[in-house]
Amino acid sequence: MLLNGLGILIVGGSHIVYPGTLVTSLNNDLLDKGAQVHSLGVCGITPSQLTKTSKGACGAAERVGAGPLNMKLGSKAETIPIAKLIETEKPGLVIIVMGDTLADYRNTAGMSTPWVNSEIEQVTKEINRTKVRCVWVGPSWGQEGHSGGKTYARVQQVSNLLSQRVSPCTYIDSLKMSQKGEWSTLDGIHYRDQYYKIWADKIVDELDKIK
């Protein structure tokens, strides 16, 4: 994929909210490739919340190009409907970074496949209507045994489901980018800054391979 000169809109959850996460490293990597980048992250959301105005659970952030990170807390932390964003900005590519909230790691009864399918379908329908090119970045391994409740079996399950369901988006499988537990985390889900940088580099490598 030719990234130079491409307008890119990145949306998702907490992996693109806090300083040092993908809102820093992925943004910078894409800027280095010559892209025009706008990132919007809202902590704790699921895919369907991208289709409407929805309140975030733990903050939000926005970054335009090489500009500063604009944190939004409390009632200001909310999504902007993705169709509205696309209509306004007319990006050449939308990147969705999402998957961990779908896995519902702390639910010992298991992940609800019908619910996950519905969540994915709601946002992919909106993307399909706009005809914009889309890439969906799935979750990475993280680490078991931490406060986030993440397990390798559950993240594999949700990644497999995403890979089958995100069309018309192209799926980027983050599980192929590292070994289980290789990237150090704060809570099993969210990485230390240096591993977000590795993840960002590998995402861009995958974007480069897309025709």
Helices and strands as residue ranges (DSSP letters): E 7-12, G 14-16, H 22-32, E 36-42, G 47-51, E 60-64, E 70-72, G 74-76, H 82-89, E 93-97, H 100-103, H 113-130, E 133-137, H 152-165, E 170-172, G 174-177, H 193-209
